[in-house]
Amino acid sequence: MQHCPSDKLLVQRLGRRSRPNCVRLVMREELSNLPNYTCLETFTRFHREPTQHVKVHKFEPLDTVVLEVVYSNHQEFYGIPVDRKLSVANPINFVGSG
C-alpha cells in the first residue's frame, strides 16, 4: 500500500496541489485491489420540516432503506434483497423521495 508524503518539507517542495493527486493515486491502487464482495446495506433516513423558528430543528425518522450491494469486476450493482435483479443504476433510484 502506498502512502502520501506527510513530511512537511516534502509537501512544501512538491506543493499543495500534489497532495490531492497523491490521494487519488493511492485510492485508485486500493480500489484496483478490492476483491469481489456482497453485502446488505441498511440505513435510516431522517427528515425535518422547515420552520420559521430557527431554535428547534427536530429530525424525525422518515424511512429505512435496505439494499443488497454486489461489487464485482470493479463495478457496484444494487438491488432489493431477495430480488434476483441487480442494477448498476444509482442507489438513489431505489428510494422514493427525500
C-alpha positions as CSV (number, residue, x, y, z in Angstrom):
1,M,0.0,0.0,0.0
2,Q,1.3,3.4,-0.9
3,H,1.3,6.4,1.4
4,C,1.2,10.0,0.6
5,P,4.1,12.0,1.9
6,S,3.3,13.6,5.3
7,D,6.7,15.2,5.8
8,K,6.1,19.0,5.8
9,L,9.3,19.7,3.9
10,L,8.4,17.3,1.2
11,V,4.9,18.6,0.9
12,Q,6.2,22.1,0.7
13,R,8.7,21.1,-2.0
14,L,6.0,19.3,-4.0
15,G,3.4,21.9,-3.4
16,R,-0.1,21.7,-2.0
17,R,-1.6,20.7,-5.4
18,S,0.3,17.4,-5.4
19,R,-1.5,16.2,-2.2
20,P,-4.9,15.6,-3.9
21,N,-3.2,13.8,-6.8
22,C,-1.3,11.6,-4.4
23,V,-4.6,10.7,-2.6
24,R,-6.2,9.9,-6.0
25,L,-3.3,7.6,-6.9
26,V,-3.4,5.8,-3.6
27,M,-7.2,5.3,-3.8
28,R,-7.0,4.1,-7.4
29,E,-4.5,1.5,-6.4
30,E,-6.6,0.4,-3.4
31,L,-9.8,0.1,-5.5
32,S,-8.0,-1.9,-8.1
33,N,-7.1,-4.5,-5.5
34,L,-10.6,-4.6,-3.9
35,P,-12.0,-8.2,-4.1
36,N,-15.5,-9.1,-5.3
37,Y,-18.0,-9.0,-2.4
38,T,-21.6,-8.8,-1.5
39,C,-23.2,-7.1,1.5
40,L,-26.5,-5.9,2.9
41,E,-26.7,-2.2,3.5
42,T,-29.3,-0.7,5.8
43,F,-29.7,2.9,6.5
44,T,-32.4,5.1,8.1
45,R,-33.3,8.4,6.5
46,F,-34.4,11.4,8.7
47,H,-36.4,14.5,7.8
48,R,-37.3,17.7,9.4
49,E,-40.0,20.1,8.5
50,P,-38.8,23.6,7.6
51,T,-39.9,26.1,10.2
52,Q,-39.9,29.8,10.7
53,H,-38.2,29.4,14.1
54,V,-34.5,28.6,14.0
55,K,-34.4,27.4,17.6
56,V,-36.0,23.9,17.1
57,H,-35.0,21.6,14.2
58,K,-36.0,18.2,15.3
59,F,-35.2,15.3,12.9
60,E,-37.8,12.6,12.6
61,P,-37.3,9.2,11.1
62,L,-38.5,9.1,7.5
63,D,-37.9,5.5,6.5
64,T,-35.4,2.7,6.5
65,V,-33.9,1.5,3.2
66,V,-32.3,-2.0,2.8
67,L,-30.2,-2.7,-0.3
68,E,-28.1,-5.5,-1.5
69,V,-24.8,-4.3,-2.8
70,V,-22.6,-6.5,-5.0
71,Y,-19.1,-5.4,-6.0
72,S,-17.9,-7.4,-9.0
73,N,-15.2,-6.7,-11.6
74,H,-14.7,-3.1,-10.4
75,Q,-18.4,-2.3,-10.6
76,E,-21.2,-1.9,-8.0
77,F,-24.6,-3.4,-8.5
78,Y,-27.6,-2.6,-6.4
79,G,-30.9,-4.4,-5.7
80,I,-33.6,-5.1,-3.3
81,P,-32.8,-8.1,-1.0
82,V,-34.3,-11.4,-2.3
83,D,-34.9,-9.9,-5.7
84,R,-32.8,-11.5,-8.4
85,K,-32.5,-8.3,-10.4
86,L,-29.4,-6.2,-9.7
87,S,-28.8,-2.8,-11.4
88,V,-25.8,-0.6,-12.0
89,A,-28.1,2.4,-11.5
90,N,-27.5,4.9,-8.8
91,P,-28.9,3.5,-5.5
92,I,-31.0,6.7,-5.1
93,N,-33.4,5.2,-7.6
94,F,-34.4,2.6,-5.0
95,V,-35.9,5.1,-2.7
96,G,-38.9,7.4,-3.2
97,S,-38.3,11.0,-2.5
98,G,-36.4,12.7,0.3
